[in-house]
């Protein structure tokens, strides 16, 4: 996961298991991974099933997942003080 230009980006990869195939039926788990995550975090989700396994990406505004603490920023801005 990383923060870039005010965006939070996260990638989840499952590998080392049998080849992942896209399910024929989108059950509750897929709804959570895709639709609920996107709407709750005002973000974009991408899900891929391929020979390497399941890959899931999230890109959303950082402020919806990262807590802002002005004291922490002040400490970082003035090291050693």
C-alpha positions in Angstrom: 0.0 0.0 0.0 1.1 3.5 -0.6 0.1 7.2 -0.6 0.6 9.1 -3.8 -0.7 12.6 -4.6 -3.4 12.4 -1.9 -4.5 8.9 -3.0 -4.3 5.7 -1.0 -3.4 2.7 -3.2 -3.5 -0.9 -2.1 -2.8 -4.2 -3.9 -3.8 -7.6 -2.7 -2.4 -10.7 -4.4 -3.2 -14.3 -3.6 -0.8 -16.7 -5.2 0.5 -20.2 -4.8 -2.9 -21.8 -5.0 -4.7 -23.5 -7.8 -5.4 -21.2 -10.8 -8.0 -18.6 -9.9 -11.0 -18.5 -12.2 -13.6 -15.8 -12.2 -16.7 -17.1 -10.4 -19.8 -17.6 -12.4 -21.9 -16.2 -9.6 -21.0 -13.0 -7.8 -21.8 -13.8 -4.2 -21.6 -11.7 -1.0 -17.8 -11.7 -0.9 -17.4 -10.3 -4.3 -20.1 -7.6 -3.6 -18.0 -6.6 -0.5 -14.7 -6.6 -2.4 -16.1 -4.6 -5.3 -19.3 -2.6 -4.9 -19.3 -1.9 -1.1 -15.6 -1.0 -1.0 -16.0 1.4 -3.9 -19.0 3.2 -2.6 -17.8 3.2 1.1 -14.4 4.6 0.2 -15.4 6.7 -2.8 -12.8 4.8 -4.7 -12.1 2.5 -7.6 -11.6 -1.3 -7.3 -10.1 -3.6 -10.0 -10.3 -7.4 -9.6 -8.6 -9.9 -11.9 -8.5 -13.6 -11.9 -5.6 -15.2 -13.9 -3.0 -17.9 -13.8 -1.1 -16.1 -11.2 -4.0 -16.0 -8.8 -6.5 -13.4 -7.6 -5.4 -9.7 -7.8 -7.3 -6.9 -6.2 -6.5 -3.2 -6.4 -8.0 -0.3 -4.5 -7.4 3.4 -5.3 -9.3 6.0 -3.1 -8.8 9.4 -1.5 -6.3 9.1 1.3 -8.4 11.1 3.7 -11.1 8.3 3.9 -8.6 5.7 5.2 -5.7 7.6 6.8 -6.3 9.4 10.1 -5.0 12.9 10.0 -3.0 14.0 13.2 -1.7 17.5 13.1 0.7 16.7 16.0 2.3 14.0 14.0 2.8 16.3 11.0 4.3 19.0 13.2 6.8 16.4 14.6 7.8 15.3 11.1 8.1 18.9 9.9 10.5 19.8 12.7 12.7 16.8 13.5 14.9 17.2 16.6 12.8 19.9 18.2 
